[in-house]
């Protein structure tokens, strides 16, 4: 039997921004990371900052893609997000403030 991959829109992804309902798109795949939020070694806030968004840019600065399968339970992948929807799901840019700016 073939496995149908579900297409997830930026709008649907955006509906999952809570700690107990946390979806993140990474490299075109959408994952439910709710069960991992409290276990994330870098702290839960890093995941919550990109909850409901495409977290690829933040993710790939630190991790290799293979780490996902090592840490998320089977069934965490909810579907895929197309490149055009992925573009709409980019997280808001936070200002980068440094003590050198003062």
Secondary structure as the mmCIF struct_conf table of DSSP 4:
data_model
#
loop_
_struct_conf.conf_type_id
_struct_conf.id
_struct_conf.beg_label_comp_id
_struct_conf.beg_label_asym_id
_struct_conf.beg_label_seq_id
_struct_conf.end_label_comp_id
_struct_conf.end_label_asym_id
_struct_conf.end_label_seq_id
HELX_LH_PP_P HELX_LH_PP_P1 UNK A 2 UNK A 6
STRN STRN1 UNK A 7 UNK A 7
HELX_RH_AL_P HELX_RH_AL_P1 UNK A 10 UNK A 14
TURN_TY1_P TURN_TY1_P1 UNK A 15 UNK A 15
STRN STRN2 UNK A 17 UNK A 18
TURN_TY1_P TURN_TY1_P2 UNK A 19 UNK A 20
STRN STRN3 UNK A 21 UNK A 26
TURN_TY1_P TURN_TY1_P3 UNK A 27 UNK A 28
STRN STRN4 UNK A 29 UNK A 32
HELX_RH_3T_P HELX_RH_3T_P1 UNK A 34 UNK A 39
TURN_TY1_P TURN_TY1_P4 UNK A 41 UNK A 42
HELX_RH_AL_P HELX_RH_AL_P2 UNK A 44 UNK A 48
TURN_TY1_P TURN_TY1_P5 UNK A 49 UNK A 52
BEND BEND1 UNK A 53 UNK A 53
STRN STRN5 UNK A 54 UNK A 54
HELX_RH_AL_P HELX_RH_AL_P3 UNK A 56 UNK A 60
TURN_TY1_P TURN_TY1_P6 UNK A 61 UNK A 62
TURN_TY1_P TURN_TY1_P7 UNK A 65 UNK A 66
HELX_RH_AL_P HELX_RH_AL_P4 UNK A 67 UNK A 71
BEND BEND2 UNK A 72 UNK A 72
HELX_LH_PP_P HELX_LH_PP_P2 UNK A 73 UNK A 73
TURN_TY1_P TURN_TY1_P8 UNK A 74 UNK A 75
STRN STRN6 UNK A 77 UNK A 80
HELX_RH_AL_P HELX_RH_AL_P5 UNK A 83 UNK A 88
TURN_TY1_P TURN_TY1_P9 UNK A 89 UNK A 89
STRN STRN7 UNK A 90 UNK A 90
HELX_LH_PP_P HELX_LH_PP_P3 UNK A 91 UNK A 95
HELX_RH_3T_P HELX_RH_3T_P2 UNK A 99 UNK A 101
#
